[in-house]
Amino acid sequence: MKKISTSNFLQKMQEENLCKKQGLSLKDQKGITLIALVVTIVVLLILAGVTITMVLGEDGIIAQAKLAAEKTKDAIENEQGEIANLVDDLENILSSDIEENTPSSPSPSPELPIDLTEQEQSQITIGTPEATEDYGKIVKESSTDTNYQAGNITTWRLFYQDKDYTYIISNTLVNQSKSLETLYTNAGYGNINGNDVSTIGQKLNSQFKNFTSSNTNKNIKAVAYLTDPKNWQEYKTGNAVYAIGSPTIELFVKSYNATNNEHVIYFSPEDMGYQENTSSGWLTTGQRNGIYNTGSSDEWWVASPASNFVTNLLIVDESNGDVSNGGSLNGFTSAVRPLVCFRTSEFKDTYSLSDQ
């Protein structure tokens, strides 16, 4: 008889008791059945199929990962594009600010009749004359030593200069084939008033105070026409800032009196225009190469109203050397004498003066 140890016997008893509690016999615990194995394998196959579908299917994890990667790439590219656009916009803004804040003299603009800001125009004055010994000399391009030319006029002479502005005048008269009244009417100045005279026209006639809306006199319309730079733009070339049809009486008197040691001329403003003081309007014929009186038999308009009649403008009568207020707008076909303005600093940098 086989001898069983006490420990083995006790273990055996525990196993039987456990099996009784679970309703099993020791025979049942020896392994799993075939059915259980098959079921297990089927479950595993199902789980594997589901797993493979989730991982490799059209909407599986890998496909979703690829789609997410593509979307991420597109988002990065779009973001980089937006950043590049933002950088370009920022550079443009900074560049614009730098250009606006960089001090420089305005460049000449052929498309514009005036190269002065509204503020510069409002500050125009006829200052203390400078370089008076050069008045009447020919203006030349410094770089080429050739005459300054504008329009069809090949010779221009220095007329007046102060610290801010320099004015040059045509050496010859520009004849008008029609009366000044006809010219300003055809140019659209027939229905204007004193308020419509250009800022330049008012500043160069600064002593005359009747540039008002109620002033519809014909001589005011003529002044508006003569002092509007857009009508004389053909004479604005190089770095000129504007041109007008003729000098005003204030500019004329300032220039003449600065160069004449024999006598001076005086004009005083009245309600309708400037009044020639007694025996003061006579000029020295041919003085300063004829910038005031060429000695010809022609007459030319001065861009200032006369005081005696609303139809009269001041005029230079070259046949007798008189500056008078006897120029009737509807009766004369007088000439004009274009005047071109420069900034004095730019004029000195660009042009020279010559006796011939």
Protein Blocks (a to p, Z undefined) as FASTA:
>chain_A
ZZddfklmmmmmmmmmmmmmnopafklmnpccfklmmmmmmmmmmmmmmmmmmmmmmklm
klmmmmmmmmmmmmmmmmmmmmmmmmmmmmmmmmmmmmmmpgcdddddfkbmbfcdfklm
mmgccdddehklmgoiacddfklopacdehjbfbdcdfbdcfkbccdddfbdcddfbdfk
lmmmmnopmmgcfklpcfklmmmmmmpcklcfklccfklmmmmmmmmmklmmmmmgcjbf
bdcfbdcfklmmmmmmmmmmkbccdddddfklccddehilbccehiahhlmbgoiabdcd
ddbdcfkbmkbccdddfknopacfkbcfklcccdcdddddddfklmmmmpccdfZZ
